[in-house]
Amino acid sequence: MGLLPVPEAYAGRPDLAQRGGGRGVKVAVIGAGISGMVAALELSAAQYEVRVFEAQDRVGGRIRTYRGGDTIIENGSTQRVNWDRDPHLYFNAGPARIPHHHTALLGYCRDLGIPLQVFVNDNRNAYFHDINAFGGQPQRARRVINDTRGAVAELAARALRHDLDRQISEEDLARVRDFIQILGGLDEDYRYRGSSSAGYSEPPGGPTPGRVLEPLDLVEIAKGTGLPWRVIFAERYDQQATIMEPTGGMDAVARAFYQRTRQFITLNAQVTKLQRLGSGARVTWRDRTTQRVQAWEADHVIVTVPLPVVGAIDSDFSPKVKWAVGAGAKLYVPAVKIAFQSERRWWEQDHHIYGGISWTNRDITQMWYPSSDIHGRKGILVGSYIWTNAIGKSFSAMTPAQRAAAAVADGEHLFPGYRDLVQRPVSVAWSNVPFQGGAWAEWGDDPDARRDVYPVLLPPDGPYWFAGEHMSHINGWQEGSIRATHHVLQSIQERVGSKQAETHPD
C-alpha cells in the first residue's frame, strides 16, 4: 500500500565502481558472515577502504558444516564430533539448501567457483508420520500425497454443476471434468479407487502386473494435524525443485568468500562500542585473544550480526532504532538440529530412501537423509530438524545427551530398532550458540513487528546501516542476507556519489 519503505526490486549485484567508486571512503563492517563478506568483496572492488570485525575465530556466521574432529561450542556445553574423518561425512548445522531462484547466491557460487550438486529435498519414498492418523503407523509420502489428490479430485468432480458462481458451458464443463479425472487418477465414473502413483501392495515384476494399494481414506488423512502442510511442502515457492547444495558441505561458500576477502577481516575482534564521530562513527573492539582494546574510525558502519548480538553492543543508535533492535531480537527462532553417524546406510539398503526428508509430528519434526555419496559405506543422518519455538526452546534447555536420547526415542516411532542404527550424536541449538542468539529472525511470527519494527531498521541511522537476513523478506536464507546487503551497498554508493557531486560539480 506504499506505507512501508521497502527496498527496490532486486537488480543484481551492485555495480559500485561504475557509479563513482569509493576511493577515500572508509566502511566498517560488523560480522563476517555471508553478509559481511559480501560487503567486503563488493566494497573493496569499488576501492572503498573496508574493515570487517568478526568476534569469533572463524568466518561464515551461521554457515557451519561439522566433520569428524570438530568441536561444537554452546553456552554451557562443548561437544566433540567423534565421527570418522571422511569428506562424505558432514553435517550442515546451519544453511543446507540453495533453491534455484536464489540467483544472487548462485551467481556468487558461479563466480567464486563453488561446485554444486542436487539436494534431494522432496522424496516420495520417504515417510509421513502422524500419531493421530493411521494408528500412528508411518506412510510413504507418495501414498498420502496421491491419495489426497485423488480424493479431492473426486470431490471436485462431484461438485461440478452448471450453477457455479462462474457460468461454464457444457463443452467447457466436460473439459474441466476430463482434466480433473486425469489429475486425480479417477475412473470412468469419476471415482478415486487408488492409483499406481500412490504405490503398490505388490509391485509389478517380470510376468506380474502388480497390485495397486487400496486408497487411504481422506477422513483418516485429515486426522493428521500436520499432514496438509506436508502434502504441499514441495509445492511452496521456496522449496520447489531444483534445490542445490555445495559439494562437500555448505561451508564451501564461506571458504570461497574468505579466500577473496581475508585481507579485510579481523578475527577474534569483538565490537564493544559504536559511537558517532561527526558524520561517521568510531568502532571500538576487543581482541578476544590478547584482550587488547582498539578503535577504528569510519564514514559508514554496516551492522550485519543478528539483532540479539547487536543489542549487546554499547551504541548510540537513536532511541527508536534501539527499541527496534530489542523488539526484533525477540523474534529469533530457537532451531535445533541433531545428527548421527550410521555405520551403514540403512535408509537406502532397508527402505530404498535416497535423500529427501521424512516428517513426523513427534518433537524431532524431520529426518534428513544425505543426498551425497549414495551407496557409500557409512553416512550422516540428520535425525532431527526442529524450527518451532516451543519444541526448540525445550530442546535448547536440554543437555546434548538429553537431546540425543529424545531424538532416538522419537525415531523409534518411524523406524523400530532405530536406537541400534544410529550412533555418535551431535546437536546444535542455535539460541545457545555464542554470538548468534537464534537461527534466524521470523518476522512472520509477529505481523505487527514486520509492520512496525522492521521499517525502522531499513533506513540508515546516521552512519549506521543494518544488513543480514533479518533485513530482508527472505528470512532464514543466505539469499536474504545477500540481497539486504546489496541494497545497503547501493544506498551507501548513492550517498557517496551525491557528496562527490557536491564537492566536484561539473
Secondary structure, 3 states (H helix, E strand, C coil): CCCCCCCCCCCCCCCCHHHCCCCCCEEEEECCCHHHHHHHHHHHHCCCEEEEECCCCCCCCCCCEECCCCEEEECCEEEECCCCCCCCCCEECCCCCEECCCHHHHHHHHHCCCCEEECCCCCCCCEEECCCCHHHCCEEHHHHHHHHHHHHHHHHHHHCCCCCCCCCCHHHHHHHHHHHHHHHCCCCCCCCCCCHHHCEEECCCCCCCCEECCCCCHHHHHHCCCHHHHHCHHHCHHHCCCEEEECCCCHHHHHHHHHHHHHHEECCEEEEEEEEECCEEEEEEEECCCCCEEEEEECEEEECCCHHHHCCCEECCCHHHHHHHHHHHCCECCCEEEEEEECCCHHHHCCCCCCEEEEECCCCCEEEECCCCCCCCCEEEEEEEECCHHHHHHHHCCCHHHHHHHHHHHHCCCCCCHHHCCEEEEEEEHHHCCCCCCCCECHHHCHHHHHHCHHHHCCCECCEEECCHHHCCCCCCHHHHHHHHHHHHHHHHHHHHHHHHHHCCC
